[in-house]
């Protein structure tokens, strides 16, 4: 499954520099762990976020910082995601054939009902 391509969906008509970076990293084969985890239906948002962070850490230097967050999500438990430049990469929507959704960070936090948001890593 790791060879399946990643599709991206942007929830806005605004320019999204993190999307441009992610697409270029996918094309360069630099997001292997993230891609493999994304297509595995048994992997949760925490593991997908860690995989993306590891790939970003190993990628060539970039002019932006990626922030990994964990939060409570009543009543479902908890979730993790990555933010960059005001955009959130929704790592909780993974699954075979599903696109990677990127939306404004505040919109994502409101949509998910995230509470007790904690920064877990900066890449």
N, CA and C atoms as an extended XYZ file, in Angstrom:
369
Properties=species:S:1:pos:R:3:atomname:S:1:resname:S:1:resid:I:1 pbc="F F F"
N         0.802       -1.201        0.000 N   UNK     1
C         0.000        0.000        0.000 CA  UNK     1
C         0.845        1.265        0.000 C   UNK     1
N         2.079        1.194        0.412 N   UNK     2
C         2.927        2.381        0.516 CA  UNK     2
C         3.144        3.053       -0.832 C   UNK     2
N         2.899        2.356       -1.927 N   UNK     3
C         3.112        2.929       -3.250 CA  UNK     3
C         1.909        3.711       -3.757 C   UNK     3
N         0.789        3.682       -3.024 N   UNK     4
C        -0.380        4.434       -3.451 CA  UNK     4
C        -0.065        5.922       -3.371 C   UNK     4
N        -0.526        6.695       -4.343 N   UNK     5
C        -0.257        8.130       -4.298 CA  UNK     5
C        -1.097        8.814       -3.223 C   UNK     5
N        -0.643        9.960       -2.788 N   UNK     6
C        -1.410       10.789       -1.875 CA  UNK     6
C        -2.111       11.863       -2.676 C   UNK     6
N        -3.394       12.050       -2.420 N   UNK     7
C        -4.132       13.165       -2.988 CA  UNK     7
C        -4.349       14.176       -1.883 C   UNK     7
N        -4.369       15.437       -2.236 N   UNK     8
C        -4.554       16.501       -1.258 CA  UNK     8
C        -5.811       17.288       -1.598 C   UNK     8
N        -6.556       17.676       -0.561 N   UNK     9
C        -7.735       18.514       -0.726 CA  UNK     9
C        -7.540       19.739        0.147 C   UNK     9
N        -7.678       20.904       -0.435 N   UNK    10
C        -7.535       22.161        0.283 CA  UNK    10
C        -8.924       22.738        0.498 C   UNK    10
N        -9.226       23.133        1.734 N   UNK    11
C       -10.569       23.622        2.060 CA  UNK    11
C       -10.744       25.111        1.777 C   UNK    11
N        -9.868       25.685        0.995 N   UNK    12
C        -9.899       27.125        0.781 CA  UNK    12
C        -9.385       27.444       -0.616 C   UNK    12
N        -9.712       28.636       -1.074 N   UNK    13
C        -9.155       29.099       -2.348 CA  UNK    13
C        -7.888       29.925       -2.119 C   UNK    13
N        -7.515       30.101       -0.847 N   UNK    14
C        -6.294       30.839       -0.524 CA  UNK    14
C        -5.064       30.032       -0.904 C   UNK    14
N        -3.978       30.719       -1.181 N   UNK    15
C        -2.719       30.033       -1.449 CA  UNK    15
C        -2.226       29.365       -0.166 C   UNK    15
N        -1.731       28.151       -0.302 N   UNK    16
C        -1.303       27.373        0.861 CA  UNK    16
C         0.116       26.863        0.620 C   UNK    16
N         1.099       27.582        1.173 N   UNK    17
C         2.494       27.212        0.971 CA  UNK    17
C         2.812       25.823        1.540 C   UNK    17
N         2.290       25.432        2.709 N   UNK    18
C         2.550       24.075        3.198 CA  UNK    18
C         2.086       22.987        2.223 C   UNK    18
N         0.982       23.221        1.525 N   UNK    19
C         0.524       22.260        0.526 CA  UNK    19
C         1.546       22.132       -0.596 C   UNK    19
N         2.073       23.251       -1.055 N   UNK    20
C         3.101       23.230       -2.097 CA  UNK    20
C         4.312       22.418       -1.635 C   UNK    20
N         4.730       22.631       -0.385 N   UNK    21
C         5.870       21.895        0.159 CA  UNK    21
C         5.573       20.402        0.262 C   UNK    21
N         4.394       20.050        0.783 N   UNK    22
C         4.048       18.633        0.924 CA  UNK    22
C         3.998       17.931       -0.426 C   UNK    22
N         3.416       18.581       -1.422 N   UNK    23
C         3.357       17.977       -2.759 CA  UNK    23
C         4.759       17.751       -3.321 C   UNK    23
N         5.649       18.725       -3.135 N   UNK    24
C         7.006       18.557       -3.656 CA  UNK    24
C         7.742       17.452       -2.908 C   UNK    24
N         7.503       17.304       -1.606 N   UNK    25
C         8.127       16.227       -0.842 CA  UNK    25
C         7.595       14.858       -1.265 C   UNK    25
N         6.313       14.769       -1.555 N   UNK    26
C         5.743       13.504       -2.040 CA  UNK    26
C         6.385       13.140       -3.376 C   UNK    26
N         6.455       14.110       -4.288 N   UNK    27
C         7.046       13.846       -5.604 CA  UNK    27
C         8.507       13.434       -5.502 C   UNK    27
N         9.212       13.942       -4.490 N   UNK    28
C        10.627       13.603       -4.293 CA  UNK    28
C        10.802       12.311       -3.495 C   UNK    28
N         9.691       11.690       -3.095 N   UNK    29
C         9.768       10.445       -2.342 CA  UNK    29
C        10.223       10.624       -0.901 C   UNK    29
N         9.975       11.799       -0.322 N   UNK    30
C        10.454       12.110        1.027 CA  UNK    30
C         9.425       11.880        2.128 C   UNK    30
N         8.212       11.456        1.779 N   UNK    31
C         7.177       11.241        2.791 CA  UNK    31
C         6.745        9.774        2.849 C   UNK    31
N         7.705        8.874        2.823 N   UNK    32
C         7.409        7.441        2.787 CA  UNK    32
C         6.684        6.915        4.011 C   UNK    32
N         7.129        7.301        5.201 N   UNK    33
C         6.465        6.832        6.433 CA  UNK    33
C         5.048        7.388        6.519 C   UNK    33
N         4.910        8.671        6.218 N   UNK    34
C         3.589        9.299        6.255 CA  UNK    34
C         2.649        8.620        5.263 C   UNK    34
N         3.113        8.402        4.047 N   UNK    35
C         2.277        7.769        3.026 CA  UNK    35
C         1.857        6.365        3.453 C   UNK    35
N         2.787        5.575        3.962 N   UNK    36
C         2.471        4.211        4.404 CA  UNK    36
C         1.459        4.222        5.545 C   UNK    36
N         1.661        5.097        6.508 N   UNK    37
C         0.724        5.178        7.629 CA  UNK    37
C        -0.636        5.702        7.182 C   UNK    37
N        -0.634        6.662        6.259 N   UNK    38
C        -1.895        7.258        5.788 CA  UNK    38
C        -2.813        6.192        5.199 C   UNK    38
N        -2.262        5.270        4.454 N   UNK    39
C        -3.080        4.269        3.766 CA  UNK    39
C        -3.392        3.048        4.617 C   UNK    39
N        -2.906        3.005        5.846 N   UNK    40
C        -3.162        1.879        6.750 CA  UNK    40
C        -4.394        2.199        7.593 C   UNK    40
N        -5.501        1.477        7.400 N   UNK    41
C        -6.735        1.806        8.118 CA  UNK    41
C        -6.659        1.558        9.622 C   UNK    41
N        -5.624        0.889       10.097 N   UNK    42
C        -5.512        0.592       11.529 CA  UNK    42
C        -4.702        1.638       12.296 C   UNK    42
N        -4.165        2.635       11.615 N   UNK    43
C        -3.286        3.619       12.249 CA  UNK    43
C        -4.104        4.857       12.630 C   UNK    43
N        -3.853        5.373       13.846 N   UNK    44
C        -4.595        6.543       14.314 CA  UNK    44
C        -3.841        7.845       14.024 C   UNK    44
N        -4.488        8.963       14.352 N   UNK    45
C        -3.905       10.279       14.048 CA  UNK    45
C        -2.588       10.511       14.778 C   UNK    45
N        -2.412        9.917       15.946 N   UNK    46
C        -1.169       10.102       16.694 CA  UNK    46
C         0.016        9.481       15.942 C   UNK    46
N        -0.161        8.265       15.449 N   UNK    47
C         0.913        7.593       14.704 CA  UNK    47
C         1.165        8.262       13.363 C   UNK    47
N         0.121        8.732       12.718 N   UNK    48
C         0.288        9.415       11.431 CA  UNK    48
C         1.040       10.731       11.638 C   UNK    48
N         0.698       11.455       12.697 N   UNK    49
C         1.398       12.705       12.993 CA  UNK    49
C         2.873       12.439       13.280 C   UNK    49
N         3.175       11.400       14.053 N   UNK    50
C         4.575       11.061       14.340 CA  UNK    50
C         5.312       10.676       13.055 C   UNK    50
N         4.647        9.944       12.156 N   UNK    51
C         5.279        9.555       10.893 CA  UNK    51
C         5.564       10.783       10.029 C   UNK    51
N         4.604       11.704        9.956 N   UNK    52
C         4.811       12.928        9.181 CA  UNK    52
C         5.944       13.749        9.789 C   UNK    52
N         5.967       13.871       11.106 N   UNK    53
C         7.035       14.633       11.767 CA  UNK    53
C         8.405       14.018       11.484 C   UNK    53
N         8.488       12.684       11.528 N   UNK    54
C         9.770       12.013       11.250 CA  UNK    54
C        10.210       12.272        9.811 C   UNK    54
N         9.274       12.187        8.858 N   UNK    55
C         9.618       12.466        7.458 CA  UNK    55
C        10.050       13.916        7.269 C   UNK    55
N         9.343       14.842        7.901 N   UNK    56
C         9.696       16.259        7.780 CA  UNK    56
C        11.057       16.544        8.411 C   UNK    56
N        11.349       15.858        9.520 N   UNK    57
C        12.650       16.023       10.189 CA  UNK    57
C        13.783       15.554        9.276 C   UNK    57
N        13.547       14.485        8.497 N   UNK    58
C        14.565       13.931        7.611 CA  UNK    58
C        14.627       14.619        6.247 C   UNK    58
N        13.648       15.466        5.951 N   UNK    59
C        13.581       16.135        4.643 CA  UNK    59
C        14.634       17.237        4.559 C   UNK    59
N        14.918       17.689        3.350 N   UNK    60
C        15.839       18.820        3.206 CA  UNK    60
C        15.320       20.029        3.981 C   UNK    60
N        16.202       20.929        4.385 N   UNK    61
C        15.779       22.117        5.139 CA  UNK    61
C        14.693       22.898        4.401 C   UNK    61
N        13.731       23.411        5.165 N   UNK    62
C        12.627       24.187        4.598 CA  UNK    62
C        12.539       25.536        5.305 C   UNK    62
N        11.971       26.529        4.637 N   UNK    63
C        11.886       27.864        5.241 CA  UNK    63
C        10.726       28.027        6.217 C   UNK    63
N        10.095       26.947        6.638 N   UNK    64
C         8.973       27.009        7.577 CA  UNK    64
C         9.197       25.999        8.695 C   UNK    64
N         8.448       26.171        9.767 N   UNK    65
C         8.465       25.216       10.881 CA  UNK    65
C         7.119       24.507       10.899 C   UNK    65
N         7.159       23.243       11.221 N   UNK    66
C         5.961       22.412       11.325 CA  UNK    66
C         5.729       22.139       12.806 C   UNK    66
N         4.520       22.367       13.274 N   UNK    67
C         4.187       22.209       14.685 CA  UNK    67
C         3.214       21.040       14.843 C   UNK    67
N         3.583       20.091       15.687 N   UNK    68
C         2.735       18.934       15.964 CA  UNK    68
C         1.971       19.182       17.256 C   UNK    68
N         0.668       18.923       17.219 N   UNK    69
C        -0.189       19.160       18.378 CA  UNK    69
C        -0.954       17.903       18.748 C   UNK    69
N        -1.292       17.836       20.032 N   UNK    70
C        -2.183       16.814       20.563 CA  UNK    70
C        -3.245       17.562       21.351 C   UNK    70
N        -4.471       17.044       21.331 N   UNK    71
C        -5.553       17.693       22.064 CA  UNK    71
C        -6.585       16.656       22.484 C   UNK    71
N        -7.418       17.069       23.412 N   UNK    72
C        -8.565       16.253       23.787 CA  UNK    72
C        -9.674       16.534       22.783 C   UNK    72
N       -10.473       15.512       22.543 N   UNK    73
C       -11.591       15.659       21.607 CA  UNK    73
C       -12.818       14.981       22.206 C   UNK    73
N       -13.505       15.704       23.071 N   UNK    74
C       -14.681       15.105       23.698 CA  UNK    74
C       -15.741       14.790       22.658 C   UNK    74
N       -16.468       13.719       22.743 N   UNK    75
C       -16.286       12.625       23.701 CA  UNK    75
C       -15.394       11.511       23.148 C   UNK    75
N       -14.785       11.718       21.984 N   UNK    76
C       -14.072       10.641       21.283 CA  UNK    76
C       -12.700       10.308       21.848 C   UNK    76
N       -12.134       11.113       22.699 N   UNK    77
C       -10.797       10.812       23.208 CA  UNK    77
C        -9.822       11.920       22.885 C   UNK    77
N        -8.822       11.603       22.067 N   UNK    78
C        -7.795       12.589       21.738 CA  UNK    78
C        -7.441       12.509       20.262 C   UNK    78
N        -6.736       13.523       19.790 N   UNK    79
C        -6.294       13.539       18.404 CA  UNK    79
C        -4.977       14.286       18.291 C   UNK    79
N        -4.273       14.057       17.199 N   UNK    80
C        -3.031       14.758       16.880 CA  UNK    80
C        -3.121       15.268       15.455 C   UNK    80
N        -2.363       16.335       15.176 N   UNK    81
C        -2.315       16.889       13.830 CA  UNK    81
C        -1.072       17.747       13.702 C   UNK    81
N        -0.824       18.241       12.496 N   UNK    82
C         0.339       19.083       12.220 CA  UNK    82
C        -0.155       20.418       11.673 C   UNK    82
N         0.469       21.505       12.132 N   UNK    83
C         0.161       22.834       11.618 CA  UNK    83
C         1.423       23.478       11.065 C   UNK    83
N         1.218       24.297       10.039 N   UNK    84
C         2.321       25.040        9.435 CA  UNK    84
C         1.761       26.298        8.791 C   UNK    84
N         2.314       27.432        9.138 N   UNK    85
C         1.973       28.690        8.485 CA  UNK    85
C         0.471       28.983        8.528 C   UNK    85
N        -0.194       28.611        9.643 N   UNK    86
C        -1.625       28.872        9.790 CA  UNK    86
C        -2.535       27.819        9.186 C   UNK    86
N        -1.977       26.725        8.691 N   UNK    87
C        -2.745       25.639        8.077 CA  UNK    87
C        -2.611       24.367        8.913 C   UNK    87
N        -3.658       23.551        8.934 N   UNK    88
C        -3.644       22.278        9.647 CA  UNK    88
C        -3.728       21.128        8.652 C   UNK    88
N        -2.903       20.121        8.862 N   UNK    89
C        -2.951       18.881        8.079 CA  UNK    89
C        -3.750       17.897        8.924 C   UNK    89
N        -4.933       17.541        8.453 N   UNK    90
C        -5.858       16.688        9.194 CA  UNK    90
C        -5.395       15.243        9.116 C   UNK    90
N        -4.671       14.774       10.120 N   UNK    91
C        -4.162       13.402       10.120 CA  UNK    91
C        -5.182       12.410       10.669 C   UNK    91
N        -6.345       12.879       11.076 N   UNK    92
C        -7.380       11.991       11.603 CA  UNK    92
C        -8.344       11.486       10.552 C   UNK    92
N        -8.146       11.847        9.317 N   UNK    93
C        -9.058       11.477        8.234 CA  UNK    93
C        -8.427       10.448        7.300 C   UNK    93
N        -7.479        9.686        7.811 N   UNK    94
C        -6.697        8.774        6.969 CA  UNK    94
C        -7.483        7.531        6.566 C   UNK    94
N        -6.985        6.897        5.532 N   UNK    95
C        -7.544        5.641        5.069 CA  UNK    95
C        -7.232        5.433        3.607 C   UNK    95
N        -7.268        4.186        3.168 N   UNK    96
C        -6.990        3.893        1.758 CA  UNK    96
C        -7.910        4.690        0.834 C   UNK    96
N        -7.309        5.385       -0.119 N   UNK    97
C        -8.077        6.141       -1.102 CA  UNK    97
C        -8.610        7.468       -0.608 C   UNK    97
N        -8.343        7.837        0.624 N   UNK    98
C        -8.845        9.107        1.154 CA  UNK    98
C        -7.795       10.194        0.958 C   UNK    98
N        -8.229       11.407        0.611 N   UNK    99
C        -7.266       12.498        0.421 CA  UNK    99
C        -6.789       13.075        1.743 C   UNK    99
N        -5.641       13.711        1.718 N   UNK   100
C        -5.130       14.457        2.856 CA  UNK   100
C        -5.818       15.825        2.817 C   UNK   100
N        -6.565       16.151        3.856 N   UNK   101
C        -7.292       17.414        3.902 CA  UNK   101
C        -6.466       18.455        4.651 C   UNK   101
N        -6.354       19.620        4.045 N   UNK   102
C        -5.627       20.730        4.648 CA  UNK   102
C        -6.600       21.900        4.751 C   UNK   102
N        -6.713       22.451        5.964 N   UNK   103
C        -7.612       23.572        6.157 CA  UNK   103
C        -6.999       24.571        7.122 C   UNK   103
N        -7.574       25.750        7.197 N   UNK   104
C        -7.067       26.766        8.101 CA  UNK   104
C        -7.058       26.183        9.515 C   UNK   104
N        -6.007       26.475       10.263 N   UNK   105
C        -5.824       25.867       11.590 CA  UNK   105
C        -6.984       26.174       12.536 C   UNK   105
N        -7.447       27.404       12.567 N   UNK   106
C        -8.560       27.742       13.455 CA  UNK   106
C        -9.834       27.005       13.055 C   UNK   106
N       -10.070       26.886       11.763 N   UNK   107
C       -11.227       26.139       11.268 CA  UNK   107
C       -11.136       24.674       11.698 C   UNK   107
N        -9.935       24.089       11.582 N   UNK   108
C        -9.735       22.696       11.981 CA  UNK   108
C       -10.013       22.517       13.473 C   UNK   108
N        -9.464       23.404       14.288 N   UNK   109
C        -9.653       23.284       15.738 CA  UNK   109
C       -11.124       23.430       16.117 C   UNK   109
N       -11.830       24.362       15.471 N   UNK   110
C       -13.266       24.519       15.726 CA  UNK   110
C       -14.047       23.288       15.264 C   UNK   110
N       -13.731       22.799       14.071 N   UNK   111
C       -14.435       21.657       13.488 CA  UNK   111
C       -14.285       20.404       14.345 C   UNK   111
N       -13.095       20.181       14.880 N   UNK   112
C       -12.841       18.966       15.653 CA  UNK   112
C       -13.255       19.094       17.110 C   UNK   112
N       -13.485       20.311       17.589 N   UNK   113
C       -13.804       20.510       18.992 CA  UNK   113
C       -12.609       20.284       19.898 C   UNK   113
N       -11.414       20.463       19.363 N   UNK   114
C       -10.185       20.227       20.123 CA  UNK   114
C       -10.131       21.123       21.360 C   UNK   114
N        -9.833       20.503       22.502 N   UNK   115
C        -9.661       21.241       23.750 CA  UNK   115
C        -8.335       20.815       24.377 C   UNK   115
N        -7.843       21.621       25.300 N   UNK   116
C        -6.593       21.308       25.981 CA  UNK   116
C        -5.484       21.020       24.962 C   UNK   116
N        -5.331       21.919       23.988 N   UNK   117
C        -4.357       21.756       22.902 CA  UNK   117
C        -2.940       21.899       23.453 C   UNK   117
N        -2.082       20.915       23.097 N   UNK   118
C        -0.706       20.896       23.579 CA  UNK   118
C         0.257       20.740       22.407 C   UNK   118
N         1.311       21.537       22.388 N   UNK   119
C         2.368       21.399       21.393 CA  UNK   119
C         3.213       20.185       21.764 C   UNK   119
N         3.351       19.233       20.830 N   UNK   120
C         4.119       18.022       21.132 CA  UNK   120
C         5.482       17.991       20.455 C   UNK   120
N         5.650       18.747       19.369 N   UNK   121
C         6.950       18.782       18.680 CA  UNK   121
C         6.977       19.944       17.693 C   UNK   121
N         8.185       20.418       17.419 N   UNK   122
C         8.401       21.412       16.362 CA  UNK   122
C         9.468       20.845       15.455 C   UNK   122
N         9.179       20.816       14.164 N   UNK   123
C        10.112       20.244       13.191 CA  UNK   123
C        10.547       21.352       12.250 C   UNK   123
